[in-house]
């Protein structure tokens, strides 16, 4: 394939680099290069619109780049930004997010994109993940090599929180070969693979309530940062009585809002996540549990109320429940883009027409 000498202009979606040939043709580079770096790259695919390439050599590196602290850092692809100071990482990801919002809105609406986006930085640079994925081979944890199916032995990942990193090798000794999600509780540090049917407790310290999740269910892996996000959302919705949490998951925002005094409509199509939310509400004493009805389960209490739908309700029920036009918070714990799915506080839904597949259709 053709070798190219390029200067990286900026980062784009998924951390890829963008560069241009002298002709102006766009070159999209695999993650691992950063703005201002001069590199040699090998073209891997040539299309009519752009060239895809991977860096083969850095001729002039960015002044802020340093050696990756993990020996597998250049191989596994799990933390390609690990060669940058953390505040530089945040700055670059912020630029990518802002550009992608404008691109997604298109020419007609991009002018309405916010000029500034509030960014919540992680309290910890490393050791912040309470949930991760591992490949088990010969009773040992591995990660996939970037761009291939090769397994790399990884006895301790720097991204994992200490209890997860410490316990993972022992758990893998008892697992059959294959891919596993492994999660830990920030409360009691218990670690479980996704094959377990036990519940993990995840405390929302500002609301005196804990989520209950099974290790295979989604939750915000960066749990300390999640506390800040939930507090922020709750504060922004404080003036509202009714809140709808679409894709509520295990109740990350819904339970906090209910505990804080809101009337909450929470929708979730994953029955396991919804069950955990209902159990957490009952156990926390902030809600009163009632029996499921037509695929839904309802709970409410003195501090607030919520409704969890393990399956999609019928359109007529949806219309009745949403006539109050609540404000909306988005998917429970969207990674990398805090507030991306959160509609402007106080913004009301148009008249709902139907719920379909967990999504709200409206005119």
N, C-alpha and C positions, 0 to 999 in steps of 0.2 A: 504493500500500500504506500501511497504518497506520504513523504515526511514534510511537515510544515513548520516554519518558524513564526511564532505568534506572540502577541502581547494580550494578556487577558484584560478585557475592558471592565466587566462586572460579573456578578453572580446572578443566576436565574433560578427558576423552579428546581427544587430538589438539590440545590447546591451546585448545579452544573456551572461551568464557566462559559462565558460568551466572548468570542474574539472574531476578528474579521480579516480576510485576506486583503491585499492591496486593491483587488478588484471590487471590494465591498461585500463579497459573499460571506455569509455568516458561518461561523464554525462553532459548534456546540461541543464542549469538552466535558469529559467525565469528572465527577467531583474529586477534589483534592488540589485544585489550583485556585489562585486568589487574585483579586484585582491588582494590576500593576506588574505582575510577574511575566517575564519573558521566557518562553519555553520552546522546546521542540516537541511536536506532536505527530502521531501517526494517524492518518485517516482510516477509520474503520467502516464508514458507510458514506456514500455520496448520493445525495438526492438532488432533485431539481431546485429545492429551496435552500438547502443548507448541507454542510458537511458535519458528520459526527466524527470525533477524534478522541484519542487518549494521550495524555502527556507521557513522553518517554524520557524527558530530561528537562530539568529546570536550569536555564542559563543564567537567569538573574532573579533571585527570589525576593519576595516582599520583605521589607525591613523588619516586620513584626513576626515573621515566621520563626519557629524554633523546632527542635527535634521532638517528635511525638513521645510522650512519656510511656506509651505502651509498645512493647516489641512487636505486636501485631497491628499496630495502628495504620500502617500503609497497606495492609493485606486484607483485613476483614471488612472495612468499609463502615463499621458501626459508629465511628466518631472521627470523621475526616477533618472536622474543625478543631480537633485536639492539638493542632500545631499552632493555634493562634491564642493570644491572650483572651481571656473570657470577654472583656468589654468590647474587643474587636469582633469577636464572634457575634455578640448581641447586635452591634452596629450593622454588620453585614447581613444578618438575618432580617433585621428591621427593614433594610433597603429592599431586600428581595420581597418581603411581605407587601410593602407599600406598592412596589411595581406590579406585583401579581394581582393585587386588588384592582388597580387601574386597568390592567389588561383584561381581567375577567368582566369588568363593567362595560368594556367596549367603548368605542368613540363617543357614542351618544350620551353615556352616563358617567364617563370617567372623570369629568369635571366635578362631579358630586362626591368623589372620593375625599376622605378627610386629609387635610394637609399634614396633620400630625397623628400618630398612633401611639397610645400609651403602651409601653412595653414593661412587662413584669419579668425581671431577671431572676434566674434561679439563685436561691440562697447558697447553693453549693455548686462548685465547678465540676467536681467528680463525686462519685459515690452517692448519687441522688436517686437512682432507679430502684423502686421496690417491686418491680415486675420486669421480667425479661424472658428472652427465648434462647434456648440452648439446643444443640444437636448432641445427642448421647451416642457415643461409640465406645465399646469395650469398657463400659462403666465409667467413662470420663466425659466432662463437658467440652464441647467443641463449638466453634462458630464457622459459618460459611465464608469462604474466600470471596472477595469482591468480584463479581462477574463470572463466577464459576461455581461448580458443585463440590469443590474440594473442601474437606473439613479440616480445620486448624484447631489443634488442642489449645484450649484457653482455660487454664486452671483457675484464673481469677480475673474478672472483667472490671476495669477501673470505673465503669459506669454504675455498677451495682452498689446498692447500699451495703454497709458492712455486714449486717446479719445475713443478707442474701449471698454475698460473696463468700462468706465464711462457711455457710451450710451447703452450698450448691454441690461441691465435689462429693460430699457424703450422700446426698440424695441421688446423685447420678449413679452411684455404685449399685443401687437397688432398682434401677430402671432398665427396661429393654431398649435396644437401639431404636433411635427415632428422634423426632423433633418434639420438644416440650416447651410449654410456657410454665415458668416457675415464678411464684409470687410470695412476698413476705408481708407480715403485718407490722406497721410502724409502732403498734401498741405493745404487743408481747413478743415480737421478733420471730414468730412461728413462720416456717417456710414450707410451702406445699407445691407439688406439681399440679398441672391442670387436670390430671386424672383423678385427683382427690375430690370427694363430694363434701368435704368439710368447708366451713365458713371461715373467712379471715375478717378480722375487725379492723376498720380504718377510721380512726377518730377525727371528727371535725371539731377541733378544740374550742373554737369560738362559739359553738352552738350547743355544746353538751350533748351531742348525738354522734353515733358512729355508724358508718356504712357497714353492711354485711355483704361480702362478695365471695364467690367461689374463685379459686385461683385462675381459672380459665376465662373468667368474665373481665370485661374491660374496666379499668379504672386509671386515673391519672398516675403514671409511674413516678413522677416527681411529686411526692406527696406534700412536701414542705411548701413548694410553690403553689400547689393546689389550694392550700389554706388561704393564701393571699388572693387567689382568683375568686374563690367562693365568697370571701369577705367583701371583695370589691363589687361583685354582682349583687350581693344582698344590700349593700349600701346604696347602690344606684337604683335599686327597686324599692327602697324603703317607703317612698311616698305612695306606692300602689297597694291596693287591697288584693287584687287578683293577679296571679302569675301563671302562665302556661309554660311548662318545661317540655319541649319536644325532644325526643330521643333521650329520655331522662336517665337511662342506664340504671345504675344501682341507687339513684336518688341523690347524687352529689350536690346538685343545686336545689332540687325539690325538697329534700328533707331539711336542708338548712333554711330555706325560705319558710317552710311550714313551721319549723321550730322558732323562727323569728317573727311569726305572727301573720304571715300571708295565707290567703286561700289559694291553694295550688292545684292546677290541673297538670299531671305528669303523664306523659305518653311513652310507652316502651314496648316494643314488639318481642324482645327477648324475655321469655317467661322466667328464666333463671335470675336475671338481673332484677326483674320486677318483684319476684318473690323475695329476694334479699332486701329490697327497699321496704316492702311491707313488714317483713320481720323486724327490720331495724326500727321502723316507726313504732311498732307495737312494743318492742323491747325498751326503746328509749323513753317511753312514757309520755312523749310529746304528741301522741296520736292514739285514736281509738279505732281498733280494727273491727270491720264488719265483714260479713261473708261476701264472696265474689258473686257477681250477678252479670250474666250475659257476657262473659269473658273479661269482666272488669272486677277490680277489688277496690274498695273505698276505705279511706281512713281519715279521721279528722280529730281535732282536740281543741283544748282551750287556747293553745298557742297558735293554732292555724289548722288548716286541713289540706288534704291532698287526695288525688285519685290516681291509681296506677292501673294501666291497661296492659295486661300480659298479651292480649291479642288486639287486633284493630277493631274498634267499635263500628257499628253500622252508621251510615251517613246521617240518618235522622237523629240518632243519639248525639253525634258530633255537633250537629247544628244547635241542638238545645243547650249543650254544655258550653258552647263558645259564644253565646250571644252577648256575654258581658265584655267581649273584646279585651282579653287580658294582654298584658305585655308579654314578650316572648324571650326566653333564654334558649340557646341552641343546644347542640349535642353535648351530653355530659362529658367534659374533658377533652375537647378537640385539642390535639397536640400542636405545638409550634406556632399557633396563631390565636393567642388569647383574645376573646371578644369577636372573632371572625363571624360566628354564628349568632351573636347577640344583637338583636335589633336595637335601634336607638331607644333608650329608656323613655317610656311614655308613649312610644309609637303603638298604635292600635292595629290589630288585624282587620283587613276588610271582611266582609260578611263571608263566613266559611260555607263551603258547599259540600265538601266530603272529606273524610279521612281515607287515604288509600295507601296501603303498604307502609304505614307509619309516617307518611308525609301528609302535610295539610295542603289540600287543593283549594284555591279560593279565586274569586273574581274581583 
